[in-house]
Amino acid sequence: MSDLTRRTLLGTAGALALGAAVPVTAGALPQRGPVPGRRATLHRWARDTWRSMVAMTDPDSGLIADNIDGDLSEPSRNTSPTNIGGYLWSILVAQRLGFIGDREATRRANQTLETLLGMERHRPSGMYYNWYDPVDGAVLRRWPGSGDLIVPFVSSVDMGWLGAAAWAVRNSLPGARRRADRLWDDYRWDVFFDPEFVRQPGANYGGFYTEDPSAIRDPADILKRPPLGGLGGPDIYYTKNHHYDTCVSEARMVTYLGIMRGQIPGGAYYATYRTFPPDWTWQELIPQGITRTYLGVEVFNGTYSYGGQRVVPGWGGSMFEELMPDIFVPEEIWAPRSWGRNHPAHVRAQQYHGLIDAGYGYWGFSPSNNPAGGYREYGVDALGLKPDGYFSDQENTDYLRDAPPTKYGDGVVTPHASFLAMMHTPNRAIANLRKLERNFDAYGRGGFYDAIAVRSRQVSKRHLSLDQAMVLGALGNVAGDRVLQRSFATGSALRIRSVIALETFGT
């Protein structure tokens, strides 16, 4: 890599460190202009990605499968609330970009919503289980193929994405609003909120079972109790040792939705860790920061230093932990001194990792299909709180502060990470994606395949509906003038802004 390329990527210290805030003004979201000379490319990518979503969707139930082969011929027989929510918000993007008309968008949304309203779920909270058959909407109790036992589980983070989609649809499609409202009005986000968590005023559980899960899980990890929030109904089984207590996480969407409904206190947003305290010396990187108080909660506003950036890390250092909520919540605008700094800093740190530190020639690290088989959590270890990764290569090359690696292995990049990054560095993201399309067998009728191992050249030739929905969500915001952010950021969602605008990340 030339010195000029290195300087271009890193930029000036003032522009890329956590010091340069994005200006914010009151009122509506600012328009996002088109990326010069890129319209045809972005629309081609979006149209092909939408084709994969249609191929995964059952024509009778309107439920989308979890994944499909690269030929778009064999959708899986499982789906989740996240997948279904991703299909609903992809309808809004397809409508905004002109792939379908208003009538078809309304028909598709109503079909899915009507099926949802008839499906089995945890009625006291309105929340759906984690796995269903997309053909008939039945709760899965055995895993397709293996036959492994499934105990019905309600995932807080997965429900966050169905909730966000329901709110966006009810604000965007008048003909689907009645059904979307029926879902939205049922949701009780406080069913997840544990006010007795060690960090006050509390944190969200990972979720709960509605039946005894001891056949598949250690009973010591389960807490049987009445549903939180005073909902009533039978006892349920919470994930005792699993709370979402880190700020940079896709799970913050659940807290946002609870704040919107007045069901989770705003202080819960500040009860999560930015970094762990600096005296927790087992961390791979020791944070620098300052303690401040927001809404009565003391917060250590720490950051890690990597690649010329000061970044508030996620759990695993992946792109979707950082940026998936930004598909809906205009965090960089509403919180210019925190997310407005961290989002571009995280993206540039991922670029630094792929292009300079690891030298892969490509970047964009996030959980995805493994080109060697199965599914795996990829990320940038130095951007994660988790001491043993997510890793960016197949060899699990660990970033240690006392002995950073001199060589990385077979790096795995996923296109959806670049699409998420496109909301913040569009030209660099487009250039990275064009290189992937040009240099690998990484693109098919349904758009980009899910993951590419850049040195072995192995490609996972499958499409995951979640990852494809992130692609479309980001493209809708970049090429469709913030269509999902505009659909979401209205009404009671403005309560989120009053909470997150207060904070400054770093010193």
N, C-alpha and C positions, 0 to 999 in steps of 0.2 A: 504494500500500500504506500502510495506516495505521501510525502510530507504535506502536500497541498490537500489531498483527500483527508488526511488525519485532522488538519486544522479546520477544514470545512465541517467535518462531523462534530468535532468538539466545540467549535465556535468560540466566542469570547467567554471568559469566566463569568462575567456579569450576566450574560444572557442565559446561560444554561444552569447556573447554580440556583439555589432556592431563593434568590434575591429579586428576581424580576417578576413583578406581579402583572396579571392581566387586568386591564381596566374594566370596571363594571359600572353599569348605569341602571337606573330604575326603569321599570316598565318591561315591555316585551323583549324577547330574546333578539339579539342582533341577527341580521341576515347573514347567512354563510354563502359567499359568492362561489361560483363554479371554479374548479381547478382548471387553470388555463390549458387548453389543448388536450384535455383528458376526457371530455364528455363521452365520446364514442367508446373508449376503452372501459370506463366505469359502467356504462349502461350494458355493454356486452357481458362483463363479469356479473353484474346484477341479474340480467335476464337469464343467463345460464344457471346461476345459483337458484333463482326462483324455479327453474325447471326441475331441479332436484327436489325442492320442497314439495312441488305438486306430485312428483313421482312417489314420494314417501307417504302421501296423504291418502287414506282410504276414501274412496268415492262415496261410500254410504254413511260412514260414521263422521267423516271430517276430522278424524284424529290422525296425527302424523306419527310415523314410526320413528324409532330412535336412530336408525341408520339404514343405509342402503348401499349396495355394491356400486362400483363405478359405472356399470352399464345401465343403471337405473331400472333394474329388472326384478330385484329380490329384496323388498323391504323387510326389516326385522319384525318380529311379532311381540315387541315390547315398546312402551312409550312411558313418558313421565310428565308431571306438571310443567317442568321446564321446557320439554319438547313442544308440548301443546301451546304454551305461552309463546314460544319462539315462532311457531306457525302463525299465530294470531297477529303478532307484530309484523311479521313478514308480509302479511296481506296488506297492511297499511303502507309498507314501502312499495310493494308491487303496484298498488293503486297510485301512489304519488309519482312514481317513475313512468306510469303510463302502460304498464304491462297488462293490467286488467282495468276495467271500468268500475264506476261506482256501484252498479248493480251487482256485478260479479263479486266485488269485495264484500258487499253486504251479505250476499248469499253465502259465501264461504264462511264468514265470521259467524253468522247465525246458525249454520249447520253445526259448526264445532261447539258453539255455546250451548245449543240445544242438547247435544249429546252429553256435554259436561253436566248439565243440570239434572240429567237422569242417571248419572253414574253414582256408584256407592262411594261414600266418603265419611269422614268423621263429622257427623252432623252438628254437635254442639259448637264446633269452631268453624265449620264451613270448609275445612281443609281437606285436600285430596291426598290419597296414598301415593307412594312413590312409583309404583309400577302397575300398568294396565295393559290389556290387549288392545291394540289400536283398531282391530277389526270390529269388535263388539263392545268395547269399553269395560270389559269385566276386569275386576281386580286380579292380578296375577298372584297365585299362591305356589306355583312351581316355575322355575326358570326355564324358558323355552330352550330346548335342546338338551341341557344337562339334567333337568328335572329336579334341581336343587330346591330345597324348601325356601319359601319367602314368607315371612311374617309381616302383615301389613304395617307399614311405617309411614309416618308423615314427616317429611323433611322440611325444615324451616327455610333453608336456602332455595330449595326447588320451588316451594310455594311462593317465594318472593317474586320469581319471574312470571308465574301465572298471574299473580296479583298485579304486577306492573303492566302486563299486557291487557288485563281486563280494564284497568283505569285508562289506558291509552285508547282502547277500542271505544269505550263509552264516550270519550271526548271527541272522537274522529268520525264515527259512523253512526249518524242519527238513527238509521234503520236497525242497528244492532244494539242500541243503547239500553233498551229495556232488559234484554237478556244479560248484557254485561253488568248492569246494575244489580240484577238478582245475585250474581256471583259476588260482586264487590261488597254489597251490603251484608252478606253472610259472613265475611271473613273477620275473624277475631285474632289479631296478631299477638295479643297479650297471652294467648295460650302457650306461646313459646318463651315468654319473658319471665326470668327467674329473678325476683327482687332480692333474694337472699344470697346471690352470688357474691364472692369475696370482694370484688371491685364494685363499689356502689356508684349509682343506684341499681345496678344489675346488668345482666347480659342475657342473650338468647340461647336457649338450648339448641343443639343440633337437630332435635326433633323428638318424636315419641312414637311408641308402638301402641296399638289399641288392643293387642292380645299379648299374652305372656311370651316373650321372645327367648326364654331360657334354652329352647332347643337349638338356637343358633348363636346365642350370645351369653357371655359370662354374667350370671345373675348379679354379681357384685358391681357391675357397671350399669345396673338398671335401678331406677327409683320409681316405685309404684305410688301413685298419689292421685287425688282428684285433679281434673284439669285446672291449670292456672287461669287467672282472670275471673274466677268465680263463675265459670260457665255451667257447672253442674254436669250431670251425666256420669257414666261409669268411670271408675279409676282407669288411668292410662299409665304407660311405662316410659318415663323420660330417660334419655341418655345421660346418666348421672355425671359422667366425667367428660362430657363433650359439650362445651359452650363455645360460641363464637366471640372471642375476646380480643381480636386484633382489628384495627381500623381498616387497613388496606386489605379488604376481603370482599368478594362478591356478595357475602352475607350481609353487608351493610344495607342492602336493599330492603331486607326485612325490617330493620330498625327504621328506615325512612318511611315505609308504609305504615308502621305502627305509630310513628309521630304524626303522620297525616291524619290518622283516625283518632288521635288522642288516646290510643291504647298503650303506647310505650312512651315514657317520659323522654324529653329531649336530652336530659343528662346522660341517658344510656349511650348516646353517640360518643360522649366524652369518657365513658367508663372503659372503653376499649383501648388497648395499647397502641401507641404510635410506634415506638420501639420499646423493648424491655428496658428496665433501668440500667444505667451504665455499670452499677456494681454487680450485675449478673455477668460475671466475667467469662462464663462458659460460651458466650456468644462468639460467633466467628468474627464479627466486626463489633467494636465497642462504639456505641453511639455518642454523639455530641448533641447537646440541646439545653433547654431551659424549661423550668416548671412554671406553668401558668394555670390560672383558674378560669374555667368557663362553666356557667350555669351551676356554680357551686361545687364543681368537680375539679380536683387537682389533676393536671395532665402534664406528663413529661413529654415535651415536644422535641423528641430526639430524632436524629437522622443518621443514616449510614453514609459513608463516602465511598463512591465507586465510579471509576471512569470519568473523573472530573465533575461528577454530579453529587449533590447532597440529596438523598432520597429517603422518604419514609417507606420502609420496606413492607412487603406483604409476607404472608406465612411462607410461601414457597418461591416468591420472586417471579411469578408468572404474569403475563400480560392481562389475562382476563380477570385476575384478582384486582388489578389496578383499574381497569377501564370498562369492565362490563356494566357497572351501574351508570357510567357516564353515557351509555346509549340512551338512557331516559332522563336522568337528572343532570341538568347542565352545571355540573359541579365546578368546572373551571370558570364559569361566569358568576355563579352564586357564591363561590368561596375562593376568590382570586388569590388570597394569601396562603391558602393551603393546597387545595386540589389544582388551582390554576398554576401553581408552581410544580406540584408533584407529577402531574400527568406528563407534561413534556420532559421533565427530568427523567422519569422512569423510561419513557420511550427512547430517549437518547442514550441512557445507560444500557438498554438492551441492544441498541445499535452498536455501541462501543464494544459490548461483549462479543457479538457475532462477527464484527468486521475487524476489530483490533485485538482484543484480549485473546479470544479463541481462534481468530483468523479463519473462520468458516467461509467467509465471503458472502454470507447471508445472515439474516437475523429474524427474530420473531419467535419467542419461546413461551409455550403455554400448554396445558394438558391437552392431549390429543390421542388419536390412534397411534400405536407404535408401528412403524414400517416393518419391524421384525415380527409383528403379531401382537394382538391384544391392545390394551389401552394403558397409557402411562402419563404420569404428571411430569411435564417438562417445565423448566424455568431457568432463571439465572440465580445460582446459589447465593451469590454475593448480595442479591436484592431480597433475600428471604430471611425471616426470623428463625425458620426451622434449621437446626444445626447441621442436619445431614441432607440438605437439598430439598427442593427440586433441582435436578441437574439438566444441563443443556445437551449432553451427549449420551450415547448408549453405554459408555464406559463408566458413568457416574463420577466424572472427574470433580473432586471436591475443592471448593475454594476455601482455603485456610489463611487467616490473617498473618500467621507467622511464616507460612511457606506457600504463597500462591503458586498454582501450577504453571509450569513452563510450556505444557503441551496439553491440548484437549484432543478428544477422539472424534467419533462419528456424530457430529452435531445434528440434531433433529429440529427442524423449524416447521411451524404450522401456519398456513396462510391466514387463518382467522386472526392471528396476532398482528399481522401487518395491516389487516383491514381495520382493526380496532385502533392501531396507531395512526391510521390515516386521518382520524379526527383531530390529530395534533401536529403531525408532520406529513402532510399529504404527498408532497413530491417525493420524499425519501421512501415512503411506503409504496407508492406506485412503482418507483424504480426497482425496489426489491421484488415486488410481485412480478413485474415484467421479466426480470432475470430468472425467477423460478419457472415461469411459464416457458421461457425460451430455452433454458438449459437442462430441463428435466422433463420426463414424461409425467408431468404434474397436473395436467388439465384435461378434462373430458367434457361430455355433453352437459354435465351438471355443475360445471365450474371447476375450481381447484379441488384436487383430492386433499385428503385431510392432513397428511404430513409427509415430509421428505427428509430422509437421512442424506445429508449433502455429500458425504465422502464415499459411502458405499453405493449411493444413488438409489437405494431402496425407496419405494414410494408406497404409502398406504392408500390403495385405490378404493377407498370407501368415502362416503359422505355421511357425517354425523349431523343430525338435524339441529342440534344445539349450536355447533360450530358454524353451520350454514346460516343459521338465524343471526348469529353475531356478525357474520359477513354482511348480510342484508341490512341489519340494523345500523351498522357503521356507514354503509353506502347510502342508506336513506338520509342520514344526517349530513354526509358530505355532498352527495349529488342531489339530494332532495330537500335542501334548505332546512335541515334539522327537523325532519318530519316527526321523528319519534320524540325528540326533546320537546317540540312544540305540543305534541299530543299529550304529553305527560305533565309538563310544567305549568299547570293551571289549577285554579280552585284551591282545594285544601293542600295540594302539593307545595304551595308557596310557604307552608309552615316549615318545610325542610330548609328552605333558604334562611329563615330567621334563626335556625339552629347552627347550620354549618358556616354561615358567613362570619361568625365571630372569631374563627381560629386563625392562627399563624403557625404554619409548620416551620420547624427549625428555630434558629435564634433570631 
